[in-house]
Amino acid sequence: MKDNVKSGALTEVTFFILLSLFEPKHGYAIMQFIGEKTDGRLVLGAGSLYGAINTLTEKGWIEPYGDLDGRKKEYVITEEGRQIAEKELLRLKKLTETASMIMGK
């Protein structure tokens, strides 16, 4: 994942994974959430998703949740992950405000 934490820029997939985990979810539910919220524009394969889950867990942005022995492992966003998502939302708002001003919209 090529997220640029210093500037606050996340990949769109990372941002949506974080958004999906404001409530605990297992992998398939994360994929469904992202597909639904993007009207099918973003589609994650299982390999890509689980690679991202591992990376985000290592970064401390998400963590396992609930029964860790179950077949379907659930994950939830951490406080640090929430701060990262909020920072990205602010960055995106500023970006769209600047673009709207430039474009006269």
Biopython code that builds the backbone (N, CA, C, O; Angstrom):
import numpy as np
from Bio.PDB.StructureBuilder import StructureBuilder

atoms = [
    (1, "MET", "N", (0.843, -1.168, 0.000)),
    (1, "MET", "CA", (0.000, 0.000, 0.000)),
    (1, "MET", "C", (0.888, 1.229, 0.000)),
    (1, "MET", "O", (1.871, 1.296, 0.738)),
    (2, "LYS", "N", (0.551, 2.167, -0.800)),
    (2, "LYS", "CA", (1.374, 3.352, -0.967)),
    (2, "LYS", "C", (0.735, 4.565, -0.321)),
    (2, "LYS", "O", (0.514, 5.584, -0.975)),
    (3, "ASP", "N", (0.443, 4.455, 0.947)),
    (3, "ASP", "CA", (-0.140, 5.580, 1.663)),
    (3, "ASP", "C", (0.961, 6.541, 2.077)),
    (3, "ASP", "O", (2.043, 6.122, 2.488)),
    (4, "ASN", "N", (0.679, 7.828, 1.967)),
    (4, "ASN", "CA", (1.653, 8.842, 2.344)),
    (4, "ASN", "C", (1.167, 9.518, 3.616)),
    (4, "ASN", "O", (0.457, 10.523, 3.571)),
    (5, "VAL", "N", (1.560, 8.955, 4.745)),
    (5, "VAL", "CA", (1.070, 9.441, 6.034)),
    (5, "VAL", "C", (1.570, 10.847, 6.327)),
    (5, "VAL", "O", (0.863, 11.632, 6.959)),
    (6, "LYS", "N", (2.764, 11.176, 5.885)),
    (6, "LYS", "CA", (3.311, 12.508, 6.178)),
    (6, "LYS", "C", (2.429, 13.606, 5.606)),
    (6, "LYS", "O", (2.194, 14.620, 6.263)),
    (7, "SER", "N", (1.938, 13.413, 4.384)),
    (7, "SER", "CA", (1.067, 14.432, 3.786)),
    (7, "SER", "C", (-0.401, 14.170, 4.103)),
    (7, "SER", "O", (-1.263, 15.004, 3.824)),
    (8, "GLY", "N", (-0.680, 13.010, 4.686)),
    (8, "GLY", "CA", (-2.049, 12.667, 5.012)),
    (8, "GLY", "C", (-2.775, 11.957, 3.888)),
    (8, "GLY", "O", (-3.938, 11.587, 4.049)),
    (9, "ALA", "N", (-2.120, 11.757, 2.755)),
    (9, "ALA", "CA", (-2.785, 11.140, 1.608)),
    (9, "ALA", "C", (-2.824, 9.623, 1.756)),
    (9, "ALA", "O", (-1.789, 8.970, 1.887)),
    (10, "LEU", "N", (-4.030, 9.077, 1.732)),
    (10, "LEU", "CA", (-4.220, 7.634, 1.748)),
    (10, "LEU", "C", (-4.687, 7.184, 0.376)),
    (10, "LEU", "O", (-5.245, 7.971, -0.388)),
    (11, "THR", "N", (-4.456, 5.916, 0.067)),
    (11, "THR", "CA", (-5.080, 5.391, -1.141)),
    (11, "THR", "C", (-6.574, 5.311, -0.872)),
    (11, "THR", "O", (-7.005, 5.237, 0.279)),
    (12, "GLU", "N", (-7.348, 5.325, -1.924)),
    (12, "GLU", "CA", (-8.795, 5.263, -1.771)),
    (12, "GLU", "C", (-9.211, 3.950, -1.102)),
    (12, "GLU", "O", (-10.120, 3.933, -0.272)),
    (13, "VAL", "N", (-8.548, 2.862, -1.464)),
    (13, "VAL", "CA", (-8.862, 1.560, -0.864)),
    (13, "VAL", "C", (-8.597, 1.584, 0.635)),
    (13, "VAL", "O", (-9.432, 1.126, 1.415)),
    (14, "THR", "N", (-7.452, 2.109, 1.047)),
    (14, "THR", "CA", (-7.130, 2.190, 2.470)),
    (14, "THR", "C", (-8.180, 3.012, 3.207)),
    (14, "THR", "O", (-8.644, 2.618, 4.277)),
    (15, "PHE", "N", (-8.549, 4.146, 2.641)),
    (15, "PHE", "CA", (-9.545, 5.013, 3.277)),
    (15, "PHE", "C", (-10.870, 4.265, 3.457)),
    (15, "PHE", "O", (-11.488, 4.340, 4.519)),
    (16, "PHE", "N", (-11.300, 3.550, 2.424)),
    (16, "PHE", "CA", (-12.562, 2.827, 2.522)),
    (16, "PHE", "C", (-12.482, 1.646, 3.483)),
    (16, "PHE", "O", (-13.469, 1.335, 4.150)),
    (17, "ILE", "N", (-11.343, 0.989, 3.569)),
    (17, "ILE", "CA", (-11.197, -0.083, 4.557)),
    (17, "ILE", "C", (-11.346, 0.501, 5.955)),
    (17, "ILE", "O", (-12.061, -0.056, 6.788)),
    (18, "LEU", "N", (-10.676, 1.616, 6.214)),
    (18, "LEU", "CA", (-10.796, 2.256, 7.525)),
    (18, "LEU", "C", (-12.246, 2.651, 7.797)),
    (18, "LEU", "O", (-12.758, 2.418, 8.892)),
    (19, "LEU", "N", (-12.908, 3.246, 6.807)),
    (19, "LEU", "CA", (-14.310, 3.643, 6.984)),
    (19, "LEU", "C", (-15.195, 2.435, 7.278)),
    (19, "LEU", "O", (-16.109, 2.508, 8.098)),
    (20, "SER", "N", (-14.916, 1.333, 6.606)),
    (20, "SER", "CA", (-15.739, 0.140, 6.798)),
    (20, "SER", "C", (-15.634, -0.403, 8.214)),
    (20, "SER", "O", (-16.553, -1.066, 8.697)),
    (21, "LEU", "N", (-14.524, -0.128, 8.879)),
    (21, "LEU", "CA", (-14.283, -0.724, 10.192)),
    (21, "LEU", "C", (-14.633, 0.189, 11.355)),
    (21, "LEU", "O", (-14.180, -0.044, 12.476)),
    (22, "PHE", "N", (-15.428, 1.221, 11.112)),
    (22, "PHE", "CA", (-15.960, 1.994, 12.232)),
    (22, "PHE", "C", (-16.930, 1.113, 13.019)),
    (22, "PHE", "O", (-17.270, 1.424, 14.161)),
    (23, "GLU", "N", (-17.372, 0.019, 12.410)),
    (23, "GLU", "CA", (-18.107, -1.051, 13.080)),
    (23, "GLU", "C", (-17.385, -2.344, 12.721)),
    (23, "GLU", "O", (-16.958, -2.508, 11.578)),
    (24, "PRO", "N", (-17.240, -3.267, 13.674)),
    (24, "PRO", "CA", (-16.493, -4.509, 13.398)),
    (24, "PRO", "C", (-17.065, -5.264, 12.198)),
    (24, "PRO", "O", (-18.278, -5.374, 12.022)),
    (25, "LYS", "N", (-16.142, -5.782, 11.376)),
    (25, "LYS", "CA", (-16.540, -6.559, 10.198)),
    (25, "LYS", "C", (-15.489, -7.619, 9.912)),
    (25, "LYS", "O", (-14.322, -7.472, 10.278)),
    (26, "HIS", "N", (-15.916, -8.686, 9.255)),
    (26, "HIS", "CA", (-14.985, -9.682, 8.737)),
    (26, "HIS", "C", (-14.678, -9.320, 7.286)),
    (26, "HIS", "O", (-15.294, -8.419, 6.716)),
    (27, "GLY", "N", (-13.728, -10.027, 6.703)),
    (27, "GLY", "CA", (-13.240, -9.678, 5.372)),
    (27, "GLY", "C", (-14.289, -9.546, 4.301)),
    (27, "GLY", "O", (-14.303, -8.560, 3.564)),
    (28, "TYR", "N", (-15.178, -10.533, 4.200)),
    (28, "TYR", "CA", (-16.191, -10.476, 3.156)),
    (28, "TYR", "C", (-17.111, -9.270, 3.347)),
    (28, "TYR", "O", (-17.509, -8.631, 2.373)),
    (29, "ALA", "N", (-17.447, -8.958, 4.595)),
    (29, "ALA", "CA", (-18.297, -7.791, 4.875)),
    (29, "ALA", "C", (-17.582, -6.494, 4.497)),
    (29, "ALA", "O", (-18.223, -5.543, 4.051)),
    (30, "ILE", "N", (-16.265, -6.450, 4.672)),
    (30, "ILE", "CA", (-15.492, -5.272, 4.252)),
    (30, "ILE", "C", (-15.592, -5.113, 2.743)),
    (30, "ILE", "O", (-15.821, -4.009, 2.248)),
    (31, "MET", "N", (-15.421, -6.215, 2.004)),
    (31, "MET", "CA", (-15.509, -6.157, 0.541)),
    (31, "MET", "C", (-16.900, -5.704, 0.101)),
    (31, "MET", "O", (-17.025, -4.899, -0.822)),
    (32, "GLN", "N", (-17.941, -6.214, 0.749)),
    (32, "GLN", "CA", (-19.311, -5.809, 0.413)),
    (32, "GLN", "C", (-19.526, -4.326, 0.696)),
    (32, "GLN", "O", (-20.105, -3.617, -0.127)),
    (33, "PHE", "N", (-19.068, -3.854, 1.849)),
    (33, "PHE", "CA", (-19.204, -2.445, 2.233)),
    (33, "PHE", "C", (-18.573, -1.555, 1.172)),
    (33, "PHE", "O", (-19.191, -0.591, 0.719)),
    (34, "ILE", "N", (-17.357, -1.871, 0.778)),
    (34, "ILE", "CA", (-16.638, -1.041, -0.191)),
    (34, "ILE", "C", (-17.354, -1.059, -1.539)),
    (34, "ILE", "O", (-17.505, -0.016, -2.175)),
    (35, "GLY", "N", (-17.791, -2.227, -1.973)),
    (35, "GLY", "CA", (-18.525, -2.317, -3.235)),
    (35, "GLY", "C", (-19.807, -1.498, -3.211)),
    (35, "GLY", "O", (-20.125, -0.794, -4.170)),
    (36, "GLU", "N", (-20.543, -1.595, -2.102)),
    (36, "GLU", "CA", (-21.810, -0.861, -1.978)),
    (36, "GLU", "C", (-21.587, 0.646, -1.909)),
    (36, "GLU", "O", (-22.271, 1.407, -2.593)),
    (37, "LYS", "N", (-20.638, 1.080, -1.091)),
    (37, "LYS", "CA", (-20.428, 2.518, -0.886)),
    (37, "LYS", "C", (-19.820, 3.200, -2.102)),
    (37, "LYS", "O", (-19.924, 4.418, -2.242)),
    (38, "THR", "N", (-19.181, 2.427, -2.988)),
    (38, "THR", "CA", (-18.599, 3.021, -4.192)),
    (38, "THR", "C", (-19.400, 2.656, -5.445)),
    (38, "THR", "O", (-18.927, 2.847, -6.565)),
    (39, "ASP", "N", (-20.610, 2.131, -5.253)),
    (39, "ASP", "CA", (-21.452, 1.693, -6.370)),
    (39, "ASP", "C", (-20.707, 0.761, -7.321)),
    (39, "ASP", "O", (-20.884, 0.824, -8.537)),
    (40, "GLY", "N", (-19.872, -0.103, -6.747)),
    (40, "GLY", "CA", (-19.150, -1.085, -7.543)),
    (40, "GLY", "C", (-17.898, -0.562, -8.234)),
    (40, "GLY", "O", (-17.230, -1.309, -8.948)),
    (41, "ARG", "N", (-17.577, 0.694, -8.033)),
    (41, "ARG", "CA", (-16.396, 1.280, -8.671)),
    (41, "ARG", "C", (-15.119, 0.660, -8.131)),
    (41, "ARG", "O", (-14.180, 0.417, -8.889)),
    (42, "LEU", "N", (-15.071, 0.399, -6.822)),
    (42, "LEU", "CA", (-13.925, -0.265, -6.207)),
    (42, "LEU", "C", (-14.318, -1.692, -5.879)),
    (42, "LEU", "O", (-15.299, -1.932, -5.175)),
    (43, "VAL", "N", (-13.551, -2.630, -6.391)),
    (43, "VAL", "CA", (-13.787, -4.043, -6.109)),
    (43, "VAL", "C", (-12.468, -4.628, -5.613)),
    (43, "VAL", "O", (-11.450, -4.562, -6.302)),
    (44, "LEU", "N", (-12.496, -5.197, -4.422)),
    (44, "LEU", "CA", (-11.297, -5.795, -3.850)),
    (44, "LEU", "C", (-11.362, -7.304, -3.945)),
    (44, "LEU", "O", (-12.388, -7.919, -3.652)),
    (45, "GLY", "N", (-10.252, -7.889, -4.359)),
    (45, "GLY", "CA", (-10.130, -9.335, -4.299)),
    (45, "GLY", "C", (-9.694, -9.726, -2.899)),
    (45, "GLY", "O", (-9.192, -8.896, -2.141)),
    (46, "ALA", "N", (-9.887, -10.989, -2.562)),
    (46, "ALA", "CA", (-9.547, -11.463, -1.223)),
    (46, "ALA", "C", (-8.061, -11.272, -0.928)),
    (46, "ALA", "O", (-7.704, -10.849, 0.172)),
    (47, "GLY", "N", (-7.198, -11.572, -1.880)),
    (47, "GLY", "CA", (-5.758, -11.432, -1.661)),
    (47, "GLY", "C", (-5.359, -10.001, -1.363)),
    (47, "GLY", "O", (-4.575, -9.745, -0.450)),
    (48, "SER", "N", (-5.897, -9.068, -2.132)),
    (48, "SER", "CA", (-5.590, -7.648, -1.915)),
    (48, "SER", "C", (-6.113, -7.183, -0.563)),
    (48, "SER", "O", (-5.430, -6.460, 0.162)),
    (49, "LEU", "N", (-7.331, -7.605, -0.231)),
    (49, "LEU", "CA", (-7.921, -7.192, 1.036)),
    (49, "LEU", "C", (-7.116, -7.723, 2.213)),
    (49, "LEU", "O", (-6.801, -6.968, 3.132)),
    (50, "TYR", "N", (-6.781, -9.000, 2.200)),
    (50, "TYR", "CA", (-6.087, -9.559, 3.353)),
    (50, "TYR", "C", (-4.660, -9.051, 3.462)),
    (50, "TYR", "O", (-4.120, -8.962, 4.565)),
    (51, "GLY", "N", (-4.042, -8.716, 2.337)),
    (51, "GLY", "CA", (-2.744, -8.051, 2.387)),
    (51, "GLY", "C", (-2.863, -6.685, 3.047)),
    (51, "GLY", "O", (-2.023, -6.302, 3.862)),
    (52, "ALA", "N", (-3.920, -5.950, 2.686)),
    (52, "ALA", "CA", (-4.160, -4.625, 3.276)),
    (52, "ALA", "C", (-4.486, -4.755, 4.761)),
    (52, "ALA", "O", (-4.021, -3.952, 5.569)),
    (53, "ILE", "N", (-5.278, -5.756, 5.125)),
    (53, "ILE", "CA", (-5.603, -5.969, 6.539)),
    (53, "ILE", "C", (-4.336, -6.216, 7.342)),
    (53, "ILE", "O", (-4.169, -5.661, 8.428)),
    (54, "ASN", "N", (-3.447, -7.041, 6.816)),
    (54, "ASN", "CA", (-2.183, -7.305, 7.516)),
    (54, "ASN", "C", (-1.367, -6.027, 7.680)),
    (54, "ASN", "O", (-0.831, -5.763, 8.756)),
    (55, "THR", "N", (-1.274, -5.244, 6.625)),
    (55, "THR", "CA", (-0.514, -3.993, 6.677)),
    (55, "THR", "C", (-1.125, -3.016, 7.672)),
    (55, "THR", "O", (-0.411, -2.420, 8.477)),
    (56, "LEU", "N", (-2.441, -2.850, 7.619)),
    (56, "LEU", "CA", (-3.112, -1.907, 8.522)),
    (56, "LEU", "C", (-3.025, -2.373, 9.973)),
    (56, "LEU", "O", (-2.950, -1.550, 10.885)),
    (57, "THR", "N", (-3.036, -3.676, 10.187)),
    (57, "THR", "CA", (-2.863, -4.206, 11.544)),
    (57, "THR", "C", (-1.454, -3.915, 12.040)),
    (57, "THR", "O", (-1.268, -3.503, 13.185)),
    (58, "GLU", "N", (-0.460, -4.130, 11.181)),
    (58, "GLU", "CA", (0.933, -3.841, 11.550)),
    (58, "GLU", "C", (1.132, -2.361, 11.873)),
    (58, "GLU", "O", (1.906, -2.018, 12.767)),
    (59, "LYS", "N", (0.438, -1.485, 11.147)),
    (59, "LYS", "CA", (0.543, -0.045, 11.397)),
    (59, "LYS", "C", (-0.194, 0.377, 12.656)),
    (59, "LYS", "O", (0.009, 1.484, 13.154)),
    (60, "GLY", "N", (-1.052, -0.498, 13.177)),
    (60, "GLY", "CA", (-1.830, -0.170, 14.362)),
    (60, "GLY", "C", (-3.085, 0.624, 14.070)),
    (60, "GLY", "O", (-3.656, 1.230, 14.976)),
    (61, "TRP", "N", (-3.528, 0.632, 12.809)),
    (61, "TRP", "CA", (-4.707, 1.395, 12.416)),
    (61, "TRP", "C", (-5.990, 0.586, 12.572)),
    (61, "TRP", "O", (-7.073, 1.152, 12.725)),
    (62, "ILE", "N", (-5.865, -0.742, 12.533)),
    (62, "ILE", "CA", (-6.991, -1.630, 12.793)),
    (62, "ILE", "C", (-6.489, -2.741, 13.701)),
    (62, "ILE", "O", (-5.284, -2.940, 13.854)),
    (63, "GLU", "N", (-7.437, -3.465, 14.304)),
    (63, "GLU", "CA", (-7.045, -4.570, 15.180)),
    (63, "GLU", "C", (-8.117, -5.655, 15.139)),
    (63, "GLU", "O", (-9.274, -5.382, 14.819)),
    (64, "PRO", "N", (-7.726, -6.886, 15.465)),
    (64, "PRO", "CA", (-8.727, -7.951, 15.546)),
    (64, "PRO", "C", (-9.753, -7.612, 16.613)),
    (64, "PRO", "O", (-9.464, -6.900, 17.575)),
    (65, "TYR", "N", (-10.961, -8.137, 16.424)),
    (65, "TYR", "CA", (-12.062, -7.821, 17.329)),
    (65, "TYR", "C", (-12.806, -9.103, 17.682)),
    (65, "TYR", "O", (-13.024, -9.963, 16.828)),
    (66, "GLY", "N", (-13.185, -9.220, 18.925)),
    (66, "GLY", "CA", (-14.042, -10.324, 19.353)),
    (66, "GLY", "C", (-13.338, -11.662, 19.394)),
    (66, "GLY", "O", (-12.163, -11.750, 19.752)),
    (67, "ASP", "N", (-14.071, -12.711, 19.022)),
    (67, "ASP", "CA", (-13.600, -14.093, 19.076)),
    (67, "ASP", "C", (-12.492, -14.317, 18.051)),
    (67, "ASP", "O", (-12.752, -14.375, 16.849)),
    (68, "LEU", "N", (-11.269, -14.441, 18.526)),
    (68, "LEU", "CA", (-10.130, -14.604, 17.621)),
    (68, "LEU", "C", (-9.965, -16.047, 17.158)),
    (68, "LEU", "O", (-9.168, -16.324, 16.262)),
    (69, "ASP", "N", (-10.720, -16.974, 17.772)),
    (69, "ASP", "CA", (-10.620, -18.382, 17.393)),
    (69, "ASP", "C", (-11.640, -18.761, 16.325)),
    (69, "ASP", "O", (-11.579, -19.854, 15.762)),
    (70, "GLY", "N", (-12.562, -17.872, 16.053)),
    (70, "GLY", "CA", (-13.616, -18.160, 15.079)),
    (70, "GLY", "C", (-13.084, -18.240, 13.660)),
    (70, "GLY", "O", (-11.983, -17.777, 13.361)),
    (71, "ARG", "N", (-13.887, -18.835, 12.797)),
    (71, "ARG", "CA", (-13.505, -18.992, 11.387)),
    (71, "ARG", "C", (-13.418, -17.641, 10.686)),
    (71, "ARG", "O", (-12.503, -17.394, 9.900)),
    (72, "LYS", "N", (-14.380, -16.772, 10.979)),
    (72, "LYS", "CA", (-14.390, -15.436, 10.371)),
    (72, "LYS", "C", (-13.823, -14.445, 11.376)),
    (72, "LYS", "O", (-14.484, -14.093, 12.353)),
    (73, "LYS", "N", (-12.603, -14.001, 11.134)),
    (73, "LYS", "CA", (-12.001, -13.009, 12.017)),
    (73, "LYS", "C", (-12.575, -11.639, 11.698)),
    (73, "LYS", "O", (-12.677, -11.238, 10.539)),
    (74, "GLU", "N", (-12.941, -10.942, 12.746)),
    (74, "GLU", "CA", (-13.444, -9.585, 12.579)),
    (74, "GLU", "C", (-12.351, -8.593, 12.965)),
    (74, "GLU", "O", (-11.451, -8.889, 13.750)),
    (75, "TYR", "N", (-12.471, -7.407, 12.380)),
    (75, "TYR", "CA", (-11.522, -6.329, 12.648)),
    (75, "TYR", "C", (-12.298, -5.061, 12.950)),
    (75, "TYR", "O", (-13.463, -4.924, 12.578)),
    (76, "VAL", "N", (-11.634, -4.136, 13.630)),
    (76, "VAL", "CA", (-12.236, -2.847, 13.963)),
    (76, "VAL", "C", (-11.135, -1.791, 13.902)),
    (76, "VAL", "O", (-9.960, -2.093, 14.111)),
    (77, "ILE", "N", (-11.519, -0.572, 13.618)),
    (77, "ILE", "CA", (-10.559, 0.535, 13.544)),
    (77, "ILE", "C", (-10.086, 0.893, 14.960)),
    (77, "ILE", "O", (-10.862, 0.830, 15.914)),
    (78, "THR", "N", (-8.826, 1.262, 15.085)),
    (78, "THR", "CA", (-8.275, 1.703, 16.365)),
    (78, "THR", "C", (-8.412, 3.226, 16.479)),
    (78, "THR", "O", (-8.820, 3.893, 15.529)),
    (79, "GLU", "N", (-8.073, 3.754, 17.634)),
    (79, "GLU", "CA", (-8.100, 5.212, 17.811)),
    (79, "GLU", "C", (-7.132, 5.887, 16.838)),
    (79, "GLU", "O", (-7.450, 6.925, 16.258)),
    (80, "GLU", "N", (-5.948, 5.292, 16.664)),
    (80, "GLU", "CA", (-4.990, 5.851, 15.704)),
    (80, "GLU", "C", (-5.563, 5.814, 14.290)),
    (80, "GLU", "O", (-5.402, 6.766, 13.526)),
    (81, "GLY", "N", (-6.228, 4.723, 13.946)),
    (81, "GLY", "CA", (-6.859, 4.607, 12.630)),
    (81, "GLY", "C", (-7.938, 5.657, 12.431)),
    (81, "GLY", "O", (-8.078, 6.215, 11.343)),
    (82, "ARG", "N", (-8.707, 5.929, 13.495)),
    (82, "ARG", "CA", (-9.744, 6.977, 13.418)),
    (82, "ARG", "C", (-9.107, 8.340, 13.141)),
    (82, "ARG", "O", (-9.610, 9.117, 12.330)),
    (83, "GLN", "N", (-8.013, 8.614, 13.814)),
    (83, "GLN", "CA", (-7.323, 9.891, 13.609)),
    (83, "GLN", "C", (-6.807, 10.003, 12.180)),
    (83, "GLN", "O", (-6.891, 11.068, 11.568)),
    (84, "ILE", "N", (-6.274, 8.909, 11.649)),
    (84, "ILE", "CA", (-5.787, 8.894, 10.261)),
    (84, "ILE", "C", (-6.954, 9.136, 9.302)),
    (84, "ILE", "O", (-6.823, 9.922, 8.363)),
    (85, "ALA", "N", (-8.089, 8.475, 9.524)),
    (85, "ALA", "CA", (-9.262, 8.649, 8.653)),
    (85, "ALA", "C", (-9.791, 10.081, 8.728)),
    (85, "ALA", "O", (-10.157, 10.661, 7.706)),
    (86, "GLU", "N", (-9.832, 10.645, 9.921)),
    (86, "GLU", "CA", (-10.304, 12.029, 10.079)),
    (86, "GLU", "C", (-9.369, 13.011, 9.372)),
    (86, "GLU", "O", (-9.820, 13.975, 8.753)),
    (87, "LYS", "N", (-8.074, 12.759, 9.469)),
    (87, "LYS", "CA", (-7.088, 13.607, 8.794)),
    (87, "LYS", "C", (-7.269, 13.527, 7.273)),
    (87, "LYS", "O", (-7.171, 14.538, 6.578)),
    (88, "GLU", "N", (-7.532, 12.329, 6.766)),
    (88, "GLU", "CA", (-7.757, 12.150, 5.327)),
    (88, "GLU", "C", (-9.030, 12.855, 4.884)),
    (88, "GLU", "O", (-9.050, 13.477, 3.822)),
    (89, "LEU", "N", (-10.091, 12.769, 5.678)),
    (89, "LEU", "CA", (-11.337, 13.463, 5.342)),
    (89, "LEU", "C", (-11.106, 14.964, 5.253)),
    (89, "LEU", "O", (-11.590, 15.606, 4.320)),
    (90, "LEU", "N", (-10.389, 15.524, 6.187)),
    (90, "LEU", "CA", (-10.073, 16.949, 6.164)),
    (90, "LEU", "C", (-9.257, 17.308, 4.919)),
    (90, "LEU", "O", (-9.512, 18.329, 4.281)),
    (91, "ARG", "N", (-8.282, 16.473, 4.577)),
    (91, "ARG", "CA", (-7.461, 16.705, 3.383)),
    (91, "ARG", "C", (-8.330, 16.707, 2.134)),
    (91, "ARG", "O", (-8.174, 17.567, 1.267)),
    (92, "LEU", "N", (-9.246, 15.747, 2.039)),
    (92, "LEU", "CA", (-10.119, 15.662, 0.873)),
    (92, "LEU", "C", (-11.070, 16.852, 0.787)),
    (92, "LEU", "O", (-11.340, 17.355, -0.303)),
    (93, "LYS", "N", (-11.577, 17.301, 1.928)),
    (93, "LYS", "CA", (-12.444, 18.484, 1.935)),
    (93, "LYS", "C", (-11.693, 19.708, 1.427)),
    (93, "LYS", "O", (-12.216, 20.470, 0.614)),
    (94, "LYS", "N", (-10.467, 19.896, 1.907)),
    (94, "LYS", "CA", (-9.665, 21.037, 1.456)),
    (94, "LYS", "C", (-9.364, 20.928, -0.030)),
    (94, "LYS", "O", (-9.385, 21.931, -0.743)),
    (95, "LEU", "N", (-9.086, 19.734, -0.496)),
    (95, "LEU", "CA", (-8.795, 19.515, -1.910)),
    (95, "LEU", "C", (-9.991, 19.899, -2.769)),
    (95, "LEU", "O", (-9.838, 20.595, -3.772)),
    (96, "THR", "N", (-11.190, 19.446, -2.378)),
    (96, "THR", "CA", (-12.376, 19.766, -3.175)),
    (96, "THR", "C", (-12.742, 21.239, -3.079)),
    (96, "THR", "O", (-13.223, 21.813, -4.056)),
    (97, "GLU", "N", (-12.527, 21.862, -1.931)),
    (97, "GLU", "CA", (-12.787, 23.302, -1.799)),
    (97, "GLU", "C", (-11.868, 24.093, -2.728)),
    (97, "GLU", "O", (-12.313, 25.019, -3.406)),
    (98, "THR", "N", (-10.604, 23.730, -2.756)),
    (98, "THR", "CA", (-9.634, 24.416, -3.624)),
    (98, "THR", "C", (-9.996, 24.211, -5.092)),
    (98, "THR", "O", (-9.988, 25.157, -5.880)),
    (99, "ALA", "N", (-10.313, 22.970, -5.453)),
    (99, "ALA", "CA", (-10.667, 22.697, -6.844)),
    (99, "ALA", "C", (-11.932, 23.431, -7.257)),
    (99, "ALA", "O", (-12.006, 23.960, -8.366)),
    (100, "SER", "N", (-12.924, 23.468, -6.381)),
    (100, "SER", "CA", (-14.174, 24.189, -6.680)),
    (100, "SER", "C", (-13.925, 25.677, -6.875)),
    (100, "SER", "O", (-14.500, 26.304, -7.765)),
    (101, "MET", "N", (-13.067, 26.229, -6.039)),
    (101, "MET", "CA", (-12.752, 27.655, -6.138)),
    (101, "MET", "C", (-12.042, 27.940, -7.471)),
    (101, "MET", "O", (-12.361, 28.915, -8.151)),
    (102, "ILE", "N", (-11.107, 27.108, -7.828)),
    (102, "ILE", "CA", (-10.362, 27.300, -9.079)),
    (102, "ILE", "C", (-11.279, 27.153, -10.294)),
    (102, "ILE", "O", (-11.173, 27.905, -11.262)),
    (103, "MET", "N", (-12.173, 26.180, -10.227)),
    (103, "MET", "CA", (-13.045, 25.888, -11.351)),
    (103, "MET", "C", (-14.294, 26.765, -11.381)),
    (103, "MET", "O", (-15.082, 26.690, -12.324)),
    (104, "GLY", "N", (-14.478, 27.593, -10.358)),
    (104, "GLY", "CA", (-15.650, 28.453, -10.308)),
    (104, "GLY", "C", (-16.927, 27.699, -10.045)),
    (104, "GLY", "O", (-17.991, 28.085, -10.529)),
    (105, "LYS", "N", (-16.838, 26.649, -9.297)),
    (105, "LYS", "CA", (-18.023, 25.800, -9.012)),
    (105, "LYS", "C", (-18.507, 26.011, -7.612)),
    (105, "LYS", "O", (-19.484, 25.389, -7.195)),
]
sb = StructureBuilder()
sb.init_structure("model")
sb.init_model(0)
sb.init_chain("A")
sb.init_seg("    ")
for serial, (resi, resn, name, xyz) in enumerate(atoms, 1):
    if name == "N":
        sb.init_residue(resn, " ", resi, " ")
    sb.init_atom(name, np.array(xyz, "f"), 0.0, 1.0, " ", f" {name:<3s}", serial, name[0])
structure = sb.get_structure()
